[in-house]
Amino acid sequence: MGSPQREYLFKVLVVGDIGVGKTSIIQRYVHNIYSQCYRATIGVDFALKVLNWEPKCVVRLQLWDIAGQERFGHMTRLYYREAVGALVVCDLGRAATLESVRRWKEDLDSKVYLQSGKPIPVMLLANKCDQMHMGVSTLEIEELVRELEFTDYHLTSAKENVNIDEAISCLIKEMIDNEEESEPRKDPNVVQPSLLSPSTRHYKGCTQCSGM
């Protein structure tokens, strides 16, 4: 008999200002579709993608689309529960959304941790790199990534499907490494999934989506 199949269930937060393209990134990654027309997310929505990560390893990825409107800020602690990774999204054409990245990263760092006490891995996605006008420079992004200790960053385009898979694959690798480190005494061939609590699993908002 071969080794048992490993399975992981990861809750990943997708945060950023309204209109930066959070929902478009999720829709492109999960369904490989893109639309110019999305309505703003109300509260939170999520999508599930199942990946055959490697032979005998399945990853179930829950992507939680957190509303970018300021008035939902007081709810983030509830939505963040049990998350083990995050994507912070900004719009390369709008410098103000890069300035908001600091607030989102500090919010994540203050509210959600791994079981080990370490911060969760967070990727910065600088979205809409397909546009001609970029109000944000790569140098600015790199400086912010170093200062705020992001795991990494990627220039992405949901419209043109640029670097979406690559960015999320990098995050998945980080989450798997953290999962394996958190259970050093267990049989390496039998890794239990990270399960969401029932209270977290039931929070779901409007199915309409935000941003481009």
Summary of the structure (lengths in Angstrom):
residues: 212
radius of gyration: 16.8
end to end distance: 48.1
largest distance: 57.0
contacts: 669
relative contact order: 0.25
helix: 34%
strand: 25%
